[in-house]
Amino acid sequence: MPWPAPRVFTLPCVAVALGVGLAACGGGDEGSTTQATATETATTTTATVPASQPGACQVVPQPAPKRSVQLSRPALELEQGRAYRADVQTSCGNFTITLDSENSPKTSASFVYLARRGFYDNLTFHRIVPGFVIQGGDPAGNGSGDPGYSVVEAPPPGARYTRGVVAMAKTEIEAPGTSGSQFYVVTGEDAQLPPDYAVLGRVTAGQTTVDAIGTAPIAPPTGDPGQADRPASPIVIRRITIR
């Protein structure tokens, strides 16, 4: 299925059955003035939005896209043997991802790096496929964006993408385990995807919020493939905090 974005996260097997595909991400200058300005603006906007109750999505404005993001690949290494959790605050409530830093140290470190920079502040979940996945973390807001770099960390051959698993989106032409900033949460019992997507971790708290996002109304078809599977109202990632 063609998309306006140059990078497309395709779903072999499942895409045929559901008649859908998921747009994806991929991905350099850490000190970029453009990125700093975008992050500061997002943080200010986020702070003005009141927290929502789990499972109750609030009506919020559509954030402006961040189109000129060029970060350097992070040199961050996470401490071995230490548990890392990402608290994801959204306009539908909050949920927690426990990162699989033991089996996916580079993927986890990149996610932590971006979250600590405020990269995810005021981004959205731009795609919802009910009973399958929710996808977010794109600075462009349409499935075409990335942080300006990518990392590669192939998942184990037996990796399975079952309910609650959080993995990173990639294009069909990129190597297995390639990731930028876009991530997805599996909402179906088993997404039946091949072991090509870097595993970030698993939802360990706030499943009610994930379910609320996964069942949010979808915008009517417009004929524009780039608008497919978009929520009818914006679902905003206010902030991701690492602890």
N, C-alpha and C positions, 0 to 999 in steps of 0.2 A: 504494500500500500504506500503510495507516494505521500510525502509530507513536505512542507515548505522548508523544514529545517534540513541542514546537510547531514545530520547525524540522527539515525533512527534506531531505537531499541525495538527489535523485532522479536516476536514470540513464536518460534516454530512449534508446531503441534497445536498449542493452545490457540494461537491466532487464527488458525483455520477453523477450529471448532466454534470460536466466539465471533469470528468475523471482525477482529480488532487487532491493533498493534499498539505498542506503547512508545511514545517518543522518548528520547534519552539524552544523555549528556556525555561529555568527555572532558576534554580539555586541552604564561608567565611571569609580573614583577611585584614582589611582595610589598614594596613601598609605593605602589601605584597611587597617585593622587585621586584618580577616578574612583578606585575601589574604596579609599578612605572616605571620600565624600559620600558615596552610596551607602556605606555602612553607617556613617554618622546620621544620615537622613533616615535610614531604616530604624535605627535605634530610637531616635526621637519620636517617630510615628508610632512605633510599637509601645512606647511608654504611655501613650495617651489612650490606648485601648484597654478597657477593663477586662479582667480575667473572666473566662466563661466557666460554667459548670460542666462537669463531665457529661458527655452525651448530648449536650444542648448547644448546637451551633449558633453563634451570633452572626448577625448581618454586619459585615464590615466592608470598607471600601476596597476596591481592587488596587493592590500596590503597583507603583510604577516599576517597570522592568529596569534591571541593572544590566546594561548592554556592553559596557567596556570594562570587563573584569579580566585582569591579567595578573595572577599571582604566581610566585615562584613555587616550584615543587618543595614541599616542606622537608626539613631535615629532622623533624621531631621524631624521637623514639620513645615509646611508652615504657613505663617501668614494668619489668617482668614480674609476674606473680601478683600484680595488683589489679583489682577489679575496677573497671571504668564503666560508668553509667551516663547516659545522655537523657536528660529530662527535656522533653519536647513540649513546649507550651504553644497551643494552637487556639484558634477562635472557636474550636469545638471542644475544648478541654485539654487536658494534659495526658501524656503517656511517657513511659520510660523504656529506653532501649538499653539492655545490658550488652556491651560490646564484646565481641569474640576476639579480644586482643591477643589471646594465646595462639589461635590458629590463623588469624588475619591481622598480624601486627601492623603491616603497612597501610592496609585499608582503614583500620581503626585509627591509626595515627593521623592520617589525612583528614578523617572526619572530625577528630578532636581539634586539629589545627584550624579547620574552617569554622567550627563552632566557637572556638575561643576568640577568633577574630571578629565574630559577629556576622559572618558571611550569610548565615541562614536567617538572620533577623529580617522579618517582613517579606520573606519569600512565600510561596504557596504550594499547596497540593494541586497541581494543574491537571491531573488525570485521575479518574476514578473508573475502574471496571468492576462493577458489583460482583461479589463472589470470587474475585480474582486478586487484584492488587489496588493499592493507592500509591501514587507516585508524586514526589515533590523534590524541592531542593534545586530548582533551576533558576538562575538569576535572570534569565530572559523571560521566564514565565510561560513559555510555549513549547518546552521540550527541546529547544535547540541550544541551550546555554551550558556553560561549564566554567570552572574557576580559572582557566588558562593553563592548566596542566592536567596530566593524568598519571595514575599509578597502575601497576599491573601486579596482581597477586591472585593467581589461579586458585579456585576453590578445590577441595578434595574431590576426586572422581565420583565419590558417592554422595556428594552434597544434594540435599533435598530442600525444596522451597515450600515448606508447609506453613500452616496458619501461624502467624506471629513472627515468622522469619523476616529479617530486614536484610536486603541485599542492594547492591549498587547496579544502576542501569548502565548499559553500554550499547554501542551500535553493533550491527551484525558483522561488520567487516573488521572490528577490533578484536584483539586477542582475548581469549577467555580470562576473566578476572580483571579486565581493564575498568577503571572507574575514574570519575571526576567528582562532581558534587551531587548529582541526582541519585536518589535512593528510592526504593519501593518497599512497602510492607505487604506481605501476603495476607489476604483476608479470606481466601478460600481454604478448604481443608488441605488441598495439595495443588499447587500451580502447575505441576507436571512439566516444569522447565528443565532443560538439560543443565548439567553442572558447569555453566559458562559464566555465571555472575558472581562476582566477589561477595562473600557473605560478611555483612557488618556485625550482625548479632541477632538478638531476639527481643520482642516486646515482653517485658516482665511485670509491667504494671500499667494500668490505664487502658485495658482492652476495650472498655466501654467507649472511650474516645475514638479509638481506631474503628470500631464498629459504626460509630456515628458518621465518621468521615466516609467510610466505605459504602454507606447507604444513603448518602446525601443525594438530593435530586441532581440529575444531569441536564445540562442545557440542551434544548432542542437542536436537531441537526441543522446545519446552515449550508451544507454542501462544501464547506471548506474543511479538508481533511485535518488541517492544523488545529481545528476547533473541536474535533471529535473527543468524546469522553471528558469534556471539561465540566466541572461542577456548575450548576446554575448560578450559584452565588459564591464569591471568593472564599476559599478556606485558607486562612493565613497561618503561617508558622511565625509566631511572634518572637520566639527565642529558643535556642537550644543551649542548655547549660550542662557542662561536663562536671561530674563529681566522682 
